[in-house]
């Protein structure tokens, strides 16, 4: 048993599997941190996530954004995309390491074939991730969007450890499972830095940031 585990550790540490092993460790840590309320889950901002994105002309977009559009990697939280790409890439690269790469001795061919496999696995992983999230994105588009203004004036509870101009989340009790909302502090009304557990009232919806400006609520 210990020998099998040792072989497994060796294989996931070999190039190119080590690259995806690192990515899996990163997304796992991010999920843990997010669940503890120390980070929020930002979505990929590539326009309206519920609309069909025109990928026929990507000349005005950056390389990274254009690449993600080509593979359909938009419309869901970025961490979900990274998680799927990492897991699929890790599995495929592990199979490559187990079945083929082990027969190559360390040297130039080891890294040449490894780099080729890395690029191929990355492309396949992104394509498969796009296929997986496509129906999710379409279903999200069919869900009627809540009127953001209807939440104004309601009280929510801060769930992240802190709230800054670029980061922060609060949980709003909507009578159901609850809503996780992005929030930003109102510098005119928030006297002390907001922290986890504080009560805040939603005073303004910031459409560009898809977040609410909040004011602190003092317990009477």
PyMOL commands that set and color helices and strands:
alter all, ss='L'
color gray80, all
select helices_A, chain A and resi 2-12+17-35+63-70+78-99+101-103+108-142+148-151
alter helices_A, ss='H'
color red, helices_A
select strands_A, chain A and resi 155-158+169-172+179-185+199-206+211-216
alter strands_A, ss='S'
color yellow, strands_A
deselect
rebuild
show_as cartoon
